[in-house]
């Protein structure tokens, strides 16, 4: 996918917007971006399945009521309606809980976005453990695995609200079958704004690092803090924000990990089929024999609890990540 600068007439995210978005929920950011697209003249359609009232879409509905399409609690129908509108030339976004807009509708995604190439942009909110308090049914831990196997699909996992808004705006200017997953951000990792989408961005640099940590999604903030904890113990770590899980920015990633003693992937997703799998496939295919540590959700369903508690129990808080990295380094 040719990601790059915003291009003529297309705005991504300014430093001022990045600071403001940092104080908002990701759902509020989604609604504001949609309203902005409509004000900018985009022939926009936002197709929802009952969930619309929680996505800050009031401004869009007042400005352009015909752009808002409510399908009720019927996600399969949501995809069919969204595909029809996209095929008629509308810039079409279809948001819902991440687990519902992927696993529940996988056949509709395969047929409409995969085989038919309908340029629908799926948006999975409350991904990972964001809604863990509601139980396993609402934890989206296999959503990336679902869409990675659909030919031609883009899968993006922003690290913060600035990157989330940038991806939405870029997709509106470059419609295609895509999935964007997002949860509540843990930090503003792009205080200077987002001028371009590189697919891979260094959040913490280090010359000749012992460890390169490749993080995807808002858990990238945990990777940065874990790297700081490692540095206090004499271990230098570079932290990369990998936005595009598919297509994977392979060449850039290979350059960044060259020479490291250990590569670590970190994701708020199952260790099966997500970022860790994609990176391990790349390293194996290119014959790069660097040790790899995949950190993510275990291959098991989790009990209902707060997001923080679930991540801590799975070793995905700052202390757990740092301890896992140190343990693996000690075994090399």
Secondary structure per residue as TSV (DSSP state, phi and psi in degrees):
chain	resnum	aa	ss	phi	psi
A	1	X	-	360.0	127.6
A	2	X	-	-79.3	78.4
A	3	X	-	-83.3	150.5
A	4	X	-	-176.3	-143.3
A	5	X	B	-69.6	172.5
A	6	X	-	-66.7	-35.3
A	7	X	-	89.8	168.2
A	8	X	T	-61.0	127.9
A	9	X	T	78.2	2.0
A	10	X	-	-113.6	125.5
A	11	X	-	-103.1	134.0
A	12	X	-	-93.5	-105.6
A	13	X	B	-137.8	125.7
A	14	X	-	-83.6	164.0
A	15	X	H	-58.0	-37.8
A	16	X	H	-64.7	-42.2
A	17	X	H	-65.5	-40.8
A	18	X	H	-58.4	-42.4
A	19	X	H	-65.8	-40.8
A	20	X	H	-70.2	-43.0
A	21	X	H	-61.9	-29.5
A	22	X	T	-62.9	-23.8
A	23	X	T	-94.7	10.8
A	24	X	S	-117.0	160.1
A	25	X	-	-75.0	157.4
A	26	X	H	-65.7	-28.5
A	27	X	H	-69.6	-38.8
A	28	X	H	-65.5	-38.6
A	29	X	H	-62.9	-41.7
A	30	X	H	-56.8	-49.9
A	31	X	H	-61.8	-40.8
A	32	X	H	-64.9	-41.5
A	33	X	H	-64.9	-41.2
A	34	X	H	-62.2	-43.3
A	35	X	H	-62.0	-41.5
A	36	X	H	-62.9	-38.7
A	37	X	H	-63.6	-41.8
A	38	X	H	-64.5	-41.4
A	39	X	H	-65.0	-28.5
A	40	X	T	-79.9	-1.1
A	41	X	T	98.9	2.7
A	42	X	-	-64.8	138.0
A	43	X	-	-79.5	86.7
A	44	X	E	-98.6	143.6
A	45	X	E	-133.5	126.8
A	46	X	E	-115.6	110.2
A	47	X	E	-103.5	120.2
A	48	X	E	-120.6	161.4
A	49	X	S	-121.0	79.7
A	50	X	S	73.9	-24.7
A	51	X	G	-80.9	-3.8
A	52	X	G	-58.9	-33.5
A	53	X	G	-64.8	-18.1
A	54	X	G	-96.2	4.9
A	55	X	T	-111.7	22.1
A	56	X	T	56.1	41.6
A	57	X	-	-99.0	10.1
A	58	X	H	-59.7	-42.0
A	59	X	H	-63.4	-41.6
A	60	X	H	-62.9	-42.9
A	61	X	H	-66.3	-35.5
A	62	X	H	-71.4	-41.4
A	63	X	H	-72.0	-42.3
A	64	X	-	-147.3	74.4
A	65	X	G	-58.1	-30.1
A	66	X	G	-71.5	-13.0
A	67	X	G	-80.1	-12.6
A	68	X	E	-102.6	120.9
A	69	X	E	-122.0	118.1
A	70	X	E	-101.9	120.2
A	71	X	-	-102.2	-3.0
A	72	X	-	74.0	-171.2
A	73	X	S	-78.8	76.9
A	74	X	-	-155.4	73.9
A	75	X	H	-64.1	-35.0
A	76	X	H	-61.3	-42.7
A	77	X	H	-66.2	-35.3
A	78	X	H	-55.6	-44.7
A	79	X	H	-65.6	-41.8
A	80	X	H	-63.0	-44.9
A	81	X	H	-64.8	-44.1
A	82	X	H	-61.3	-41.9
A	83	X	H	-63.5	-41.6
A	84	X	H	-61.7	-44.8
A	85	X	H	-65.3	-42.3
A	86	X	H	-62.5	-39.3
A	87	X	H	-69.1	-18.6
A	88	X	T	-91.7	4.6
A	89	X	T	102.2	1.9
A	90	X	-	-79.1	145.7
A	91	X	E	-79.5	107.0
A	92	X	E	-116.5	122.8
A	93	X	E	-113.0	141.7
A	94	X	E	-129.4	96.9
A	95	X	E	-97.3	150.7
A	96	X	E	-171.4	179.2
A	97	X	E	-50.6	137.7
A	98	X	T	-57.3	-39.1
A	99	X	T	-70.0	-29.9
A	100	X	T	-79.9	-33.7
A	101	X	T	-86.0	4.5
A	102	X	T	-126.1	-74.2
A	103	X	T	-63.3	-41.5
A	104	X	T	-67.4	-27.6
A	105	X	T	-118.9	26.8
A	106	X	H	-60.8	-38.4
A	107	X	H	-65.0	-40.6
A	108	X	H	-66.3	-36.0
A	109	X	I	-64.1	-46.7
A	110	X	I	-57.7	-46.4
A	111	X	I	-75.5	-50.7
A	112	X	I	-80.2	-46.0
A	113	X	I	-90.0	-30.2
A	114	X	I	-84.3	-69.3
A	115	X	I	-68.4	-46.0
A	116	X	S	-86.0	-12.1
A	117	X	-	60.7	32.4
A	118	X	-	-66.3	126.3
A	119	X	-	-80.2	66.8
A	120	X	E	-96.7	134.3
A	121	X	E	-102.2	105.5
A	122	X	E	-80.4	139.4
A	123	X	E	-127.0	114.6
A	124	X	E	-98.7	106.8
A	125	X	E	-90.6	162.1
A	126	X	S	53.5	47.1
A	127	X	-	-77.7	175.0
A	128	X	B	59.8	-129.0
A	129	X	T	-100.4	16.0
A	130	X	T	-57.4	-36.1
A	131	X	T	-110.9	33.5
A	132	X	G	-60.4	-26.4
A	133	X	G	-63.5	-20.3
A	134	X	G	-88.8	-3.8
A	135	X	-	100.9	-179.5
A	136	X	G	-61.2	-29.8
A	137	X	G	-62.8	-24.7
A	138	X	G	-107.8	4.5
A	139	X	-	-90.8	114.9
A	140	X	B	-89.4	90.5
A	141	X	S	-113.3	0.8
A	142	X	S	-131.6	12.8
A	143	X	H	-65.8	-42.0
A	144	X	H	-64.7	-41.3
A	145	X	H	-58.9	-38.1
A	146	X	H	-62.0	-48.1
A	147	X	H	-86.8	-20.6
A	148	X	H	-59.7	-30.8
A	149	X	T	-88.2	1.0
A	150	X	S	-88.6	116.7
A	151	X	T	-56.5	133.9
A	152	X	T	84.4	-6.1
A	153	X	-	-78.2	139.8
A	154	X	E	-94.3	138.2
A	155	X	E	-127.9	115.7
A	156	X	E	-119.6	142.0
A	157	X	E	-134.3	87.6
A	158	X	-	-64.9	152.0
A	159	X	S	-89.9	-21.4
A	160	X	S	-157.6	-179.5
A	161	X	H	-68.0	-31.7
A	162	X	H	-63.1	-45.8
A	163	X	H	-68.2	-35.4
A	164	X	H	-60.1	-50.2
A	165	X	H	-62.2	-39.4
A	166	X	H	-62.7	-42.5
A	167	X	H	-64.2	-43.9
A	168	X	H	-60.5	-44.8
A	169	X	H	-66.7	-39.1
A	170	X	H	-65.1	-42.1
A	171	X	H	-66.2	-35.9
A	172	X	H	-61.3	-33.4
A	173	X	H	-84.5	-17.5
A	174	X	S	-136.4	66.0
A	175	X	-	-60.3	140.4
A	176	X	-	-168.6	163.8
A	177	X	S	-62.2	120.1
A	178	X	E	-152.2	156.8
A	179	X	E	-132.5	127.6
A	180	X	E	-118.5	122.2
A	181	X	E	-105.8	142.1
A	182	X	-	-151.2	146.5
A	183	X	-	-134.0	178.7
A	184	X	-	-62.8	128.0
A	185	X	-	-70.2	149.4
A	186	X	S	-99.3	-10.8
A	187	X	S	-169.9	163.7
A	188	X	-	-92.4	99.4
A	189	X	-	-90.7	-4.2
A	190	X	-	-128.5	63.7
A	191	X	T	-63.3	-21.5
A	192	X	T	-88.9	6.7
A	193	X	-	84.4	-175.4
A	194	X	B	-129.3	109.8
A	195	X	S	-90.9	-27.3
A	196	X	B	-152.1	161.0
A	197	X	-	-108.0	103.0
A	198	X	-	-87.6	-16.8
A	199	X	S	87.1	-25.9
A	200	X	E	-147.0	126.5
A	201	X	E	-137.1	135.7
A	202	X	E	-83.1	119.6
A	203	X	E	-92.7	-27.0
A	204	X	E	-145.2	113.7
A	205	X	-	-88.3	157.1
A	206	X	-	-158.7	131.4
A	207	X	T	-76.6	131.4
A	208	X	T	47.7	59.6
A	209	X	-	-71.0	149.7
A	210	X	S	-70.5	-38.1
A	211	X	E	-129.8	138.6
A	212	X	E	-115.0	118.3
A	213	X	E	-100.6	122.1
A	214	X	E	-107.4	110.8
A	215	X	E	-115.4	148.1
A	216	X	E	-131.2	130.6
A	217	X	S	92.2	-174.1
A	218	X	T	-68.2	-14.1
A	219	X	T	-69.3	-5.4
A	220	X	H	-58.6	-30.6
A	221	X	H	-63.3	-35.3
A	222	X	H	-65.7	-38.8
A	223	X	H	-61.6	-41.5
A	224	X	H	-62.5	-45.3
A	225	X	H	-68.4	-36.0
A	226	X	H	-66.2	-37.5
A	227	X	H	-63.4	-37.3
A	228	X	H	-65.8	-38.9
A	229	X	H	-65.3	-38.0
A	230	X	H	-66.7	-40.1
A	231	X	H	-60.7	-35.2
A	232	X	T	-65.7	-18.1
A	233	X	T	-105.6	12.7
A	234	X	T	87.1	11.9
A	235	X	-	-109.4	117.4
A	236	X	-	-87.1	130.1
A	237	X	E	-130.3	134.2
A	238	X	E	-95.4	137.8
A	239	X	E	-116.3	125.7
A	240	X	E	-113.2	134.5
A	241	X	E	-94.1	108.0
A	242	X	E	-96.8	101.1
A	243	X	-	-75.1	-47.3
A	244	X	E	-95.7	99.8
A	245	X	E	-72.2	-30.5
A	246	X	E	-148.2	127.1
A	247	X	T	-71.0	139.5
A	248	X	T	-71.2	131.2
A	249	X	-	-74.9	71.1
A	250	X	H	-60.5	-48.5
A	251	X	H	-64.8	-42.6
A	252	X	H	-62.3	-40.9
A	253	X	H	-65.5	-42.8
A	254	X	H	-61.7	-39.0
A	255	X	H	-64.8	-37.9
A	256	X	H	-72.0	-31.2
A	257	X	H	-93.7	-8.1
A	258	X	T	-58.4	129.8
A	259	X	T	88.7	-6.5
A	260	X	-	-75.5	149.9
A	261	X	S	-75.0	-28.8
A	262	X	E	-151.4	135.9
A	263	X	E	-107.1	132.2
A	264	X	E	-121.7	129.7
A	265	X	E	-105.2	141.8
A	266	X	E	-135.0	125.2
A	267	X	E	-150.9	149.4
A	268	X	E	-94.3	65.3
A	269	X	E	-160.6	160.3
A	270	X	E	-55.4	146.1
A	271	X	S	-69.4	-9.9
A	272	X	S	-97.1	118.6
A	273	X	S	85.9	2.9
A	274	X	S	-107.4	-139.8
A	275	X	H	-60.4	-46.5
A	276	X	H	-58.9	-41.5
A	277	X	H	-64.8	-42.9
A	278	X	H	-63.2	-42.6
A	279	X	H	-69.6	-39.9
A	280	X	H	-64.6	-37.5
A	281	X	H	-62.0	-43.7
A	282	X	H	-62.6	-48.5
A	283	X	H	-62.6	-40.3
A	284	X	H	-67.3	-43.9
A	285	X	H	-64.6	-33.4
A	286	X	T	-92.5	2.3
A	287	X	T	69.5	25.6
A	288	X	-	-88.3	110.0
A	289	X	-	-86.2	33.2
A	290	X	-	-79.9	137.9
A	291	X	E	-60.7	145.1
A	292	X	E	-126.6	132.2
A	293	X	E	-116.6	116.7
A	294	X	E	-98.3	115.9
A	295	X	E	-110.7	126.6
A	296	X	E	-173.3	-166.7
A	297	X	E	-74.0	137.3
A	298	X	-	-65.4	162.8
A	299	X	S	-78.9	65.8
A	300	X	S	-161.6	153.9
A	301	X	-	-79.9	145.4
A	302	X	-	-106.2	148.3
A	303	X	-	-73.7	154.7
A	304	X	S	-62.8	133.1
A	305	X	-	-170.8	-179.5
A	306	X	-	-69.7	157.4
A	307	X	H	-57.4	-45.8
A	308	X	H	-61.2	-42.0
A	309	X	H	-67.2	-43.7
A	310	X	H	-62.8	-46.1
A	311	X	H	-62.3	-39.7
A	312	X	H	-64.2	-43.7
A	313	X	H	-63.3	-28.1
A	314	X	T	-93.4	8.0
A	315	X	T	73.6	24.5
A	316	X	-	-110.0	19.0
A	317	X	S	-90.5	177.9
A	318	X	H	-57.6	-47.7
A	319	X	H	-64.6	-41.3
A	320	X	H	-65.6	-41.9
A	321	X	H	-64.8	-47.2
A	322	X	H	-60.7	-41.9
A	323	X	H	-64.7	-40.1
A	324	X	H	-64.0	-41.3
A	325	X	H	-65.6	-45.7
A	326	X	H	-62.7	-39.9
A	327	X	H	-63.1	-41.7
A	328	X	H	-69.4	-40.5
A	329	X	H	-60.3	-38.6
A	330	X	H	-65.4	-24.3
A	331	X	H	-89.0	-8.4
A	332	X	-	-78.7	360.0
